[in-house]
């Protein structure tokens, strides 16, 4: 899966251009707020997702002219695949046959889900907003939608050609659910007038990578982290803000209310880790190195004021696995090396281009820690190093190190999370072999 972002300041300014660029491997087209005057053709395995918390307001609006329909689907997958259309407002110039979602080619391998959509009436007297043209389909779902009032019908379809058809939690406002149909949906749950449980303001997005639909919860991001991670994303709190990295950018929350304030987005497909000090928010990406945004630009309305801080050849690779900072120092773990930067000068203090570090932890005295190849490396502030590894009397022979955290002190305390449990190491610089350690095993 790849993510393609659409908007006036995005790499793609039209929805169709993003679809054309997408390889069609369950790709996600994330659409910023605005009006898009185009007839969208979905002819590959992609889904459309509105980048909005309030789809009921029509924030992401596809409006087509007389000769076009907002969305046309023509796709014949060889195996079971699903197309999701979520959070969009759809409408068109008035036309005798005012179809807004037109499915002209499909087969029994294709499922189509319309969710949290606002479907207009085009100002016409006759309307059939969703028309599968009697095409065969696997699953056909219309859920949490709002059908604009007018002489209209939800669908014009042959339900007998659909393995599983559902119309659920959808406001119809007097519209018929089907016109001249054969058969009926497996589930029919519509209302003529709004209730607190119906329409695009309610329900959640199907796609696991969708923006959160509820704010003010402790972990509202849990539903958007369904993509396979290429790097090791994380969360960081600084001042009044919580920064949470995810596949489509960095979500910014108010640390007191836990309300989502906005999204800092960067180039398509990038995902990584975050760290902030009083001056900057630093973001590790997968193809542009480390970018940063001034903290002064972070407010109730989040601005994408990003600039490259370090990338190749200043660092071994622009593919950042992780970053973490403390005091005047920032450690950067890449797929081709590890680095420590002095934030006051921007110069590199330490670098090692012989390893692919997965995670790192920085201390304010410039001492830094990395894990790689199930080893833990200490880089002291005088550039001396020590490596903890299997069979050294401290790390057991079965570990699979996944994470680390360090508490600074007279003897720094290294905490390692492994497949078998946790390891605590009270580090003795210069006498590491005799460091005190403790295993905390969990039985499988």
Buried (B, 14 or more C-beta within 10 A) or exposed (E): BBBBBBBEEBEBBBBBBBBEBBEBEBBBBBBBBEEBEBBBBBBBBBBBBBBBBEBBBBBBBBBBEEEBBBBBBBBEBEEEBBBBBBBBBBBBBBBEEBBBBBBBEBEBBBBBBBBBBBBBBBBBEBBBBBBBBBBBBBBBBBBBBBBBBBEBBBBBBBBEBBEBBBBBBBBBBEBBBBBEBEEEBBEBBBBEEBEEEBBBBBBBBBBBBBBBBEBEEEEBBEBBBEBEEBBBBBBBEBEBBBBBBBBBBBBBBBBEEBBBBBBBBBBBBBBBBBBBBEEBBBBBBBBBBBBBBEBEBBEEEBEBEBEEBBBBEBBBBBBBBBBBBBBBBBBBBBBBBBBBBBBEEEEBBBBBEEBBBBBBBBBEEBBBBBBBEBBBBBBBBEEEEBBBBBEEEBBBEEBEBBBBEBEEEEBBBBBBBBEBBBBBBBBBBEEBEEBEBEBEEEEE
